[in-house]
Amino acid sequence: MLCASQVFAQSRTVTGTVTAKDDGLPLPGVTVKVAGTTTGTQTSPSGKFTLSVPASAKSLTFSFVGFTTEIVAIPAGGVVNAVLVSDTRNLSEVVVTAGGLTATKGSQGYATTSIKPEVLTQGKAVNVASALSGKVAGLQINTISAGVNPTVRIVLRGNRSLLGNNQALIVLDNIIVPNSILGNINPEDIDDIQVLNGAGGAALYGSDASNGAIIITTKKGKKGTSVVKASQTFSGEHVSYYPQLQTGFGSGTASDVQEYLETENQQFGPAFDGKTRILGFPLVDGRTQSVPYQYNDSKNKFWETGANSQSDFSVSSGDDNSSSYIAGQYYNTKGTTPGDKYNRVVIRANGTRNLANKISVAYNTSYTQNNYDQTSATAGLYDQLQQTPGQVVVTDYKDYQNNPFADINGYYNFYYANPYFTAANQRQKTRNNYFLGSVDLKWDPFKFLNVTFRNGITSTNQVNRNTVGKYSLTAYTKNLRTYGEGAGGVKTDDQVGSVSDDANSTSRITSELQVSFKKQISDFNVSATAGASLRQDRADNENIQTTGLLQEGLYNVGARTQPNPLGSQNYSLTRQQAVYGVVNVGYKGYLNLHVTGRNDWLSILPVQNQSFFYPAADLSFIPTEAIDFLKNNKVLSSLKLRAGVSKVGQANINAYALVPTFSPAAGYPFPSGPGYNQGNRIVSPDLKPEITKGYEFGADADLYNGRISASVTYYKTSTTAQTVPVNIAVSSGFTSYLLNTGQVDNQGIETSLSVVPIKTATGWQLTLGANFTWSDNKVVSLAENLPQLSIGNGIYAVPGLGYPVVEGSDYNRDPQGRIIVDKQTGYPSLSSVTTNIFGNTNATKRLGANFELRYKSLRLTAVAEYRTGFVVYSNVGGSYDFSGSGARTAYYNRDRFVIPNSSYSDGAGGYIANTNVVTAGGGAEFWTSTQYEYNIASNYIYSGASWRLREAALSWDVPKSIIGRQKYVKGATISVQGRNLLLWLPKSNVYTDPEFNSTDSNNGNAIGVNTVGQTPPTRYYGATLSLTF
Amino acid sequence: MKKIFNAFIILGLVASSTACKKYLDVNTNPNEVTTATPDLVMPQALAASAALSQTFNGPTYGMDLGGYVANAGGVGGFGNFWTFVFNNGDANACWNNTYDNLQDYQYIINNTATTGNYKNFNAVARLMKAIDFMRLVDAYGDVPYSQALKGSAQLQPAYDKGTDVYKACITEIDAIIPQMQVPATLTTIALSSNAAGKIDVTAYSGDGGTTSPLSGTTGKDMSLWVKFANTVKLKALIRISKVADLAAFYNTEKGTLIKDFTTSDVLINPGYVQQDGKQNPLFNALAFDYKGNGSSSSFLPSTYAVAFYDGTKLSDPGRGKLVYRQNAGAYSYKNQLGFQSTSLVANPTGGAWYSGKDTGGNPTGVAAEGYGVMKAFDQGQPILLTTESYFLQAEAALIGLIPGDPAALFKSGVVASFNYLDKNRAGVVTAGTPSTQFDTYLTNNSGSYLVNSALWASPAAADYNRDATQRALEAIITQKYIALNTLNSEEGWNDYRRTYNANLSIPGSPAKPVPSGYPFSSVDNSTANAPYSFAANFQTNTSPRADKLAGRILYPASEYSLNTKNVPATNPNSTLVFWDARPKN
């Protein structure tokens, strides 16, 4: 007793709980030691520990495989709660790789990046892809529009297919899913994301893997604990950048003498003078409206403040034989465009169960429903808004139902409708349902053998309704066309209304069998896997529509004025089967060879080309474990060198594309019967997949025990046999010929660096990270007689240049590149060449910067991104110039001016710099002229460079002392966060976010053009309360 | 390891077995037709020919080049059609849509034989192909013919000379006619309709009357198609009649010409309805769209064309009301080409050519029982009207190609013009009595040899054109010009080029010796002379030729980029179609 009491006197009991930072769940089995001693214990299944420590003990060390070791000071109260952060750098960490197989990081001979949940969800982005922006070297995320649920394009290592899909393959719980899933799963449910940058690591996924892969694993319940979590986020959304407009001049169209026109949208009128002027034509009852002739900011106020609410809950539990994870999310948003709304519900149930006979089963299921209610006329209303003269208070016309000056008859403008009315009259309502499910059945008959059978289903159902409201103009309105300049269609044409209903469904069923063998043979660690998979995709799209509605407000194809509705149906079924094998040989843990081979059979290819084989191999070497003097080196903690080669095929053709088709044409079908037209495309009878061959090498290093970590990769790929429809002479009877031709080469460097300059036992930790990507590609060749390939939107592939490039019209220029002007009029002239190349439209240099500062339970994070090395074409710019609303049109105050960087002919073949010949006019005659300014593409090309603060967040885990001793709430976290907070653009960009893009994410390789279809970029800011029960 | 590889091999064997081949055999298109019988393609090809007819007639080809149309008030664009300075982007539809149409006829030809059950399909496709190619030559001169329409076998077809294409087409017609005349058998596939619906949308392969041995099996009698083919050949022979290179060929063909020409309007009507893309192409383009909104308001009738109705050149209130919408009884919807003042009257909603029932008021209903040019959305599309047939015969009789009285055929042509315009949408003559209307017309213009054939041989002192034959030709061409106004306007442009005669004038400006063709313009393009000249007053063409009109339209840019080695060098002013009678400069 004495002895014991002495011990008691000299020591004290310390208790506490250890949790994981990522999910806040307790961590069992964590080793807890008194720092500098061997005295220690392990945490219980509920993450708790009790340890008797000497009085002299100052701090405890917490260590656990896969997590960074933490040292925490023992406070006077004797309660030490530790939060462990997972260690994504440790080479012994086991990660998920292609095919659902696992590997240690050290054995991966190709570039990968791990993203942990904490990093993913810190900005509370709703779309998983948005949440990855700036965080992964080599990964380019473009949010291609604003709107209630922005579409995202996700590309690894640049574009390599001219016309095929270049977006990364998305794998969710070992099942390949459509990219749209990224916007329709709950980021809170994600346990881990592995980004496989190149085809090498992903080759096992088959012909979709040439674009790299993003492997997402969702959460499972943890053994021995039951945790209930709930959180609520509120955020606001606000336009962050407006196009730059002129504020000096109001309505008018006249050249030379500026003259006010009360019904005009063009803004080439007199300078604002503040006097009251009549706006628009009198109403039928004779009433008129007047406004002060001065600029107001109503065009910017048109965009509303968005509001988002996100509610989450999850329940996770587990015991020795089973686990479950059940979660739900409800997200609701009101957009910045008046009337636009969106909501989303996600429900997930995951579970595992160990059965007898060494069999275990795991399942993942998820159901998502989202609902859009938005205008289908975003481009129309945005154009109408920008066509609004500065003196018009556009926000006064919101009530188009009761305000006679706001309705379609009374609106002041002879050519454009009220944007509020347009937004309300043209609607699109979409409901998407996603069901995802997978079941993994595993059998481990022997220690060295594992058999896995996996079934997955991805089912999507969409119903979509587009409506245009019916209305009739009054006779008075229709007669307005006889006044003055004459009114446009908006004042003469009745709207008969339309309704179009789509029902689209897709289902993908996958089935996979894997047999894995693993054995240590002396110094060799050998594993091999053989697998076979089947995949079936079915899609069915149906549409029924009518133009000509019977009644206002009744949208049903049954209630129409036309004798028949129009309809269409498209059904497709494609199948793929594959066998693959992987062999992995490790030698003494520091040298690893990984070889994969896969043979695909695709139903969409010609029978003789249906089967194709592609291999990949990579090698990793860890000198820090192989070479004696590097072992336990105090500076270089670990170093991995890696290299790999790969070949992957991608079949870039649609189902049934091999056989030319006949379709109804020339108005057919008529009531008199059918009539069919031969299609205009010839298809090569020998179409093959596009083949991407490539190699990469790189290194990953940790210094000073992970305080500095760095990674660098160089890659080069070459994609040949591009599937391209080549235009052919119409006189051949056809217009295009689909064949394999052309080659695109890509190369690039991906680097990342993470430094922890401050890490103290008192809880301070500062982490600074950066990733830099240089990516370059080049069209090596196209087909014979194909000098360039149009991708659409003025975007081209041109041999010898990067892909893609933007082309367009330009002025006639002298040999020095100066614009040639007429010596008398000062006017430039439009060159007849329409294929001037202005540059590539894909960012070639990207820098992501990450910042994290921790102090105990406080965490401040920020992600910034810089992109440069590309140009963007603003298709809106022309509209701004034509309407006279753009800032450019007032640079010279509507006076005559000398065109910068211009020259005129000296009459003898030379050119004299123009310093004094001013344009004959500086108003409408210049800015709306297709010969001088308007729609001359070179005027609307701008640098795509941008710096932006992607996200910033501050979170605080409320200490137990504040939560108190009540039984219910175990933990609470409060956070504030913002996304897209700041955007810095070069002076040449007076338009919008250069990331925005008018083509959609699906197969939209024609990047680099933005239009009025993209509303102004927005920022989000919000706050979250998370509770753990 | 060995086990693994065994497993791998077994899996491989399984995958490559025939069972798996079946698994992959799912690439049969369930959505679209991949093989089509000729009777499925023929109706569409004929309806596409109707659309093509409007492409050539429309404002940016025939109506403009023929002088029928001008820009409307306050309208920008179409600049090249005001200045006649064409580039490779203008009127491309004439080229592209014709070859698209030809591809379908070629498909029918490739899948049928000159004998056997599909012989009539074969003949009709070859006739329509000949029509397409000759119209293409009329617009472009040399075109790919012998190497064309071969798909991947010839991606860059060589060009054939326009004369060779014409010869080949006329020879084809020679071969088709006897093929059509071969009596049908009971197994011959009917052209009129099958279980799927109507095929011969020109409604020309009728029953053949009760005396026919095939009575009761409609769609096998080709007699009307034969008349149509004869008329097409007549038109082609007239076009080459003055071409020295083809003199021998012309004489041979003259001998084989069967003098039995169409006496009914050749129209195509697949059953147009008031729906998107299913309206009559002419009505849709210039009257109302399917929603009932006014179609293109960018054009107005030319002052030059209106002057044939309003009394300036001729007085024709009868047809004037059937062709043009009037404003309180006046022809106020008109403009001179290129005149761009914003004070100009706008094109009325519904089109200046939509005369409707009430020629004085505003026609509103799209289904109004119209007459004239724009009858209704479901009217047939003119391919070759009876009136044209008679004017072709009149000219042929005049030049000795066929026997007959040119004056009588001339009168039949004018009466047939009234007859077509008097017809309502159902084809019933209801707006007037053509013969009475002709008499009134003759009375109103009894002093003009352009109407009164009795004056052909007796020129008045004021007439510049004093040669009896030339006066007759001028009258025939002028009346054909009036009759085909907005119906087959490209014939106006063709006849201008073909009958160009530097020593003739037109009534109204007798003192001016003008380098123009028959009803056509003087070079005086002043606003004051607008009724007598269809040259734009806004004229920037640098053609050295006195008429200042375009030589031709140009090959589309796609030919220069995709058929580079074959496309001929072309000067827009001096590279003329082979039968063009104008000087090159």
Interface residues (C-beta under 8 A of the other chain):
Chain A: K478 R481 T482 E485 G486 G489 T492 D493 D494 V496 L513 V515 F517 V526 A528 T529 A530 G531 A532 L534 T547 G548 Q562 P563 N564 L566 Q569 N570 Y571 S572 L573 T574 R575 Q577 A578 V579 G581 N599 W601 L602 S603 I604 Q610 S611 A655 Y656 L658 V659 P660 T661 F662 S663 P664 A665 A666 G667 Y668 F670 P671 S672 G673 P674 G675 Y676 N677 Q678 N680 I682 N727 I728 A729 V730 S731 S732 G733 F734 T735 Y737 N785 P787
Chain B: M1 K3 I4 F5 A7 F8 L11 G12 V14 A15 S16 C20 Y23 L24 D25 V26 N27 T28 N29 P30 N31 E32 V33 T34 T35 A36 L40 V41 M42 P43 Q44 A45 A47 A48 A50 A51 G73 G74 W95 N96 Y99 D100 L102 Q103 D104 Q106 Y107 V143 P144 A148 L149 K150 G151 S152 Q154 L155 Q156 P157 S193 A196 G197 K198 I199 V201 P270 G271 Y272 V273 Q274 Q275 D276 G277 K278 Q279 Y290 K291 G292 N293 G294 T342 A346 T349 P556 S558 E559 S561 L562 N563 T564
